[in-house]
């Protein structure tokens, strides 16, 4: 059995999950704003549960729900929640997004998601990994329609996507009356192209605050900005 991925305040078992712990999730969980002190949080497509666990560490939210459709990932997410210090605030639902919407009448102050986003040319022979990684398993328009129903009027929706999807995702979000308020562009190194977009959406149109973050100066030599953002989580920072 593979060893759990250890963070400063919790560990994440991931041997049953198609998508392992990655930089995208850690960046999103560390960057997501909690200024509004959300009391209820939802992690859509939880996988290992890392985003919900990060929200539990960072916030005082009494209710932190997660949603995971894959049976093995769901079981592992539940275990990761139970072995954390915040098990009484964390709950994982085993359901699709459509099933969840039909069952749940509550709204959330904060919704966070690291959704599947690779498209057909990148497919592998592993169906579980495909479902975890490819946008057709959770089409962006369905994700946004669901967020629009589940998000409280003053709530925030935070998501990480490939930079190449940013413009089209913003256009889809606008159809659901969701508008970007903050965007963080991620580069691997200073000379690298922008790789990821971290975005915060609300129901309020406003001037978008756009910033940029570079992860490394050189291989395994991290920038001050990256270290500052993630130091509460990674053991070696």
MONORBEL-V967707 format. One record per pair of residues at least 4 apart in sequence whose C-alpha atoms are under 8 Angstrom apart, sorted by the first residue. I is the first residue (numbers start at 0). GAP is how many residues later the second one is. If there is no record, write none. Layout:
i=I gap=GAP
i=I gap=GAP
This chain:
i=0 gap=14
i=1 gap=11
i=1 gap=12
i=1 gap=13
i=2 gap=10
i=3 gap=7
i=3 gap=8
i=3 gap=9
i=3 gap=10
i=3 gap=11
i=4 gap=6
i=4 gap=7
i=4 gap=8
i=4 gap=9
i=4 gap=16
i=5 gap=4
i=5 gap=5
i=5 gap=6
i=5 gap=228
i=5 gap=229
i=6 gap=4
i=6 gap=5
i=6 gap=226
i=6 gap=227
i=6 gap=228
i=7 gap=224
i=7 gap=225
i=7 gap=226
i=7 gap=227
i=8 gap=48
i=8 gap=224
i=9 gap=43
i=9 gap=74
i=9 gap=75
i=10 gap=69
i=10 gap=73
i=11 gap=36
i=11 gap=37
i=11 gap=38
i=11 gap=68
i=12 gap=35
i=12 gap=63
i=12 gap=67
i=13 gap=6
i=13 gap=7
i=13 gap=34
i=13 gap=62
i=14 gap=5
i=15 gap=56
i=15 gap=57
i=15 gap=60
i=16 gap=30
i=16 gap=31
i=16 gap=55
i=16 gap=56
i=16 gap=59
i=17 gap=29
i=17 gap=55
i=17 gap=110
i=17 gap=111
i=17 gap=114
i=18 gap=28
i=18 gap=110
i=18 gap=113
i=18 gap=114
i=19 gap=28
i=20 gap=4
i=20 gap=27
i=20 gap=29
i=21 gap=4
i=22 gap=4
i=23 gap=4
i=23 gap=90
i=23 gap=136
i=23 gap=172
i=24 gap=4
i=24 gap=25
i=24 gap=26
i=24 gap=89
i=24 gap=135
i=25 gap=4
i=25 gap=24
i=25 gap=25
i=25 gap=204
i=26 gap=4
i=26 gap=202
i=26 gap=203
i=27 gap=4
i=27 gap=23
i=27 gap=86
i=27 gap=130
i=27 gap=131
i=27 gap=132
i=27 gap=170
i=28 gap=22
i=28 gap=25
i=28 gap=26
i=29 gap=24
i=29 gap=199
i=29 gap=200
i=30 gap=198
i=31 gap=126
i=31 gap=168
i=33 gap=4
i=33 gap=25
i=36 gap=22
i=36 gap=23
i=36 gap=24
i=37 gap=21
i=37 gap=22
i=37 gap=23
i=37 gap=71
i=37 gap=72
i=38 gap=21
i=38 gap=22
i=38 gap=23
i=38 gap=24
i=38 gap=69
i=38 gap=70
i=39 gap=21
i=39 gap=22
i=39 gap=23
i=39 gap=24
i=39 gap=25
i=39 gap=68
i=39 gap=69
i=39 gap=70
i=40 gap=11
i=40 gap=14
i=40 gap=20
i=40 gap=22
i=40 gap=23
i=40 gap=24
i=40 gap=67
i=40 gap=68
i=40 gap=69
i=40 gap=70
i=40 gap=71
i=41 gap=10
i=41 gap=22
i=41 gap=23
i=41 gap=24
i=41 gap=25
i=41 gap=66
i=41 gap=68
i=41 gap=69
i=41 gap=70
i=42 gap=6
i=42 gap=8
i=42 gap=9
i=42 gap=21
i=42 gap=22
i=42 gap=23
i=42 gap=24
i=42 gap=68
i=42 gap=69
i=42 gap=70
i=43 gap=22
i=43 gap=23
i=43 gap=24
i=43 gap=53
i=43 gap=67
i=43 gap=68
i=43 gap=69
i=43 gap=70
i=43 gap=71
i=44 gap=21
i=44 gap=22
i=44 gap=23
i=44 gap=24
i=44 gap=68
i=44 gap=69
i=44 gap=70
i=45 gap=4
i=45 gap=5
i=45 gap=6
i=45 gap=20
i=45 gap=21
i=45 gap=22
i=45 gap=31
i=45 gap=67
i=45 gap=68
i=46 gap=21
i=46 gap=26
i=46 gap=27
i=46 gap=30
i=47 gap=25
i=47 gap=26
i=47 gap=28
i=47 gap=29
i=47 gap=32
i=48 gap=4
i=48 gap=17
i=48 gap=28
i=48 gap=29
i=48 gap=31
i=48 gap=32
i=49 gap=4
i=50 gap=4
i=50 gap=61
i=50 gap=62
i=51 gap=4
i=51 gap=12
i=51 gap=13
i=51 gap=14
i=51 gap=38
i=52 gap=4
i=52 gap=28
i=52 gap=31
i=52 gap=33
i=52 gap=37
i=53 gap=4
i=54 gap=4
i=54 gap=9
i=55 gap=4
i=55 gap=5
i=55 gap=8
i=55 gap=30
i=55 gap=33
i=55 gap=34
i=56 gap=29
i=60 gap=28
i=61 gap=27
i=62 gap=26
i=62 gap=27
i=63 gap=25
i=63 gap=26
i=63 gap=27
i=64 gap=25
i=64 gap=26
i=64 gap=27
i=64 gap=28
i=65 gap=24
i=65 gap=25
i=65 gap=26
i=65 gap=27
i=66 gap=25
i=66 gap=26
i=66 gap=27
i=66 gap=28
i=66 gap=29
i=66 gap=30
i=67 gap=5
i=67 gap=6
i=67 gap=24
i=67 gap=25
i=67 gap=26
i=67 gap=27
i=67 gap=28
i=68 gap=4
i=68 gap=5
i=68 gap=25
i=68 gap=26
i=68 gap=27
i=69 gap=4
i=69 gap=24
i=69 gap=58
i=70 gap=4
i=70 gap=23
i=71 gap=4
i=72 gap=4
i=73 gap=4
i=73 gap=18
i=73 gap=19
i=73 gap=20
i=74 gap=4
i=75 gap=4
i=76 gap=4
i=76 gap=15
i=77 gap=4
i=77 gap=13
i=77 gap=14
i=78 gap=4
i=79 gap=4
i=80 gap=5
i=80 gap=6
i=80 gap=9
i=80 gap=10
i=81 gap=4
i=81 gap=5
i=82 gap=4
i=85 gap=4
i=86 gap=4
i=94 gap=4
i=94 gap=5
i=95 gap=4
i=96 gap=4
i=96 gap=46
i=96 gap=49
i=97 gap=4
i=97 gap=48
i=98 gap=4
i=99 gap=4
i=100 gap=4
i=100 gap=45
i=100 gap=48
i=100 gap=49
i=104 gap=45
i=105 gap=44
i=106 gap=42
i=106 gap=43
i=106 gap=44
i=106 gap=45
i=107 gap=42
i=107 gap=43
i=107 gap=44
i=107 gap=47
i=108 gap=42
i=108 gap=43
i=108 gap=45
i=108 gap=46
i=108 gap=47
i=109 gap=41
i=109 gap=42
i=109 gap=45
i=109 gap=46
i=109 gap=47
i=109 gap=48
i=110 gap=36
i=110 gap=40
i=110 gap=44
i=110 gap=45
i=110 gap=46
i=110 gap=47
i=111 gap=45
i=111 gap=46
i=111 gap=47
i=112 gap=45
i=112 gap=46
i=112 gap=47
i=113 gap=45
i=113 gap=46
i=113 gap=47
i=114 gap=17
i=114 gap=18
i=114 gap=20
i=114 gap=23
i=114 gap=44
i=114 gap=45
i=114 gap=46
i=115 gap=15
i=115 gap=16
i=115 gap=17
i=115 gap=18
i=115 gap=19
i=115 gap=20
i=115 gap=21
i=115 gap=22
i=116 gap=16
i=116 gap=17
i=116 gap=18
i=116 gap=19
i=116 gap=44
i=116 gap=45
i=117 gap=4
i=117 gap=5
i=117 gap=15
i=117 gap=16
i=117 gap=17
i=118 gap=4
i=118 gap=15
i=118 gap=16
i=118 gap=17
i=119 gap=14
i=122 gap=7
i=122 gap=11
i=123 gap=5
i=123 gap=6
i=124 gap=5
i=125 gap=4
i=126 gap=4
i=127 gap=4
i=128 gap=4
i=129 gap=4
i=130 gap=5
i=130 gap=6
i=131 gap=5
i=133 gap=4
i=134 gap=4
i=134 gap=5
i=137 gap=4
i=137 gap=5
i=138 gap=4
i=139 gap=4
i=139 gap=29
i=139 gap=32
i=140 gap=4
i=140 gap=31
i=140 gap=32
i=141 gap=4
i=142 gap=4
i=143 gap=4
i=143 gap=28
i=143 gap=29
i=143 gap=32
i=144 gap=4
i=144 gap=31
i=145 gap=4
i=146 gap=4
i=146 gap=10
i=147 gap=28
i=147 gap=29
i=147 gap=30
i=150 gap=4
i=150 gap=5
i=150 gap=6
i=152 gap=50
i=153 gap=48
i=153 gap=49
i=154 gap=47
i=154 gap=48
i=155 gap=44
i=155 gap=45
i=155 gap=46
i=156 gap=43
i=156 gap=44
i=156 gap=45
i=157 gap=40
i=157 gap=41
i=157 gap=42
i=157 gap=43
i=158 gap=39
i=158 gap=40
i=158 gap=41
i=159 gap=36
i=159 gap=37
i=159 gap=38
i=159 gap=39
i=160 gap=4
i=160 gap=5
i=160 gap=35
i=160 gap=36
i=160 gap=37
i=161 gap=4
i=161 gap=33
i=161 gap=34
i=161 gap=35
i=162 gap=22
i=162 gap=31
i=162 gap=32
i=162 gap=33
i=162 gap=34
i=163 gap=31
i=164 gap=4
i=165 gap=4
i=165 gap=31
i=166 gap=4
i=167 gap=4
i=168 gap=4
i=169 gap=4
i=169 gap=9
i=169 gap=10
i=170 gap=4
i=171 gap=4
i=172 gap=4
i=172 gap=5
i=172 gap=6
i=173 gap=4
i=173 gap=5
i=176 gap=26
i=177 gap=23
i=177 gap=24
i=177 gap=25
i=177 gap=26
i=177 gap=27
i=178 gap=22
i=178 gap=23
i=178 gap=24
i=178 gap=25
i=178 gap=26
i=178 gap=27
i=179 gap=19
i=179 gap=20
i=179 gap=21
i=179 gap=22
i=179 gap=25
i=179 gap=26
i=179 gap=28
i=180 gap=18
i=180 gap=19
i=180 gap=20
i=180 gap=21
i=180 gap=24
i=180 gap=25
i=180 gap=26
i=180 gap=27
i=180 gap=28
i=181 gap=17
i=181 gap=18
i=181 gap=19
i=181 gap=26
i=181 gap=27
i=181 gap=28
i=182 gap=14
i=182 gap=15
i=182 gap=16
i=182 gap=17
i=182 gap=25
i=182 gap=26
i=182 gap=27
i=182 gap=28
i=183 gap=13
i=183 gap=14
i=183 gap=15
i=183 gap=26
i=183 gap=27
i=183 gap=28
i=183 gap=29
i=184 gap=9
i=184 gap=10
i=184 gap=11
i=184 gap=12
i=184 gap=13
i=184 gap=25
i=184 gap=26
i=184 gap=27
i=184 gap=28
i=185 gap=8
i=185 gap=9
i=185 gap=10
i=185 gap=11
i=185 gap=12
i=185 gap=26
i=185 gap=27
i=185 gap=28
i=185 gap=29
i=186 gap=5
i=186 gap=6
i=186 gap=7
i=186 gap=8
i=186 gap=9
i=186 gap=25
i=186 gap=26
i=186 gap=27
i=186 gap=28
i=187 gap=4
i=187 gap=5
i=187 gap=6
i=187 gap=7
i=187 gap=26
i=187 gap=27
i=187 gap=28
i=188 gap=25
i=188 gap=26
i=188 gap=27
i=188 gap=28
i=188 gap=29
i=189 gap=24
i=189 gap=26
i=189 gap=27
i=212 gap=12
i=212 gap=13
i=213 gap=9
i=213 gap=11
i=213 gap=12
i=214 gap=7
i=214 gap=8
i=214 gap=10
i=214 gap=11
i=215 gap=4
i=215 gap=5
i=215 gap=6
i=215 gap=7
i=215 gap=10
i=216 gap=4
i=216 gap=5
i=216 gap=6
i=217 gap=4
i=221 gap=4
i=221 gap=5
i=222 gap=4
i=223 gap=4
i=224 gap=4
i=225 gap=4
i=226 gap=4
i=226 gap=10
i=229 gap=4
i=229 gap=7
i=230 gap=4
i=230 gap=6
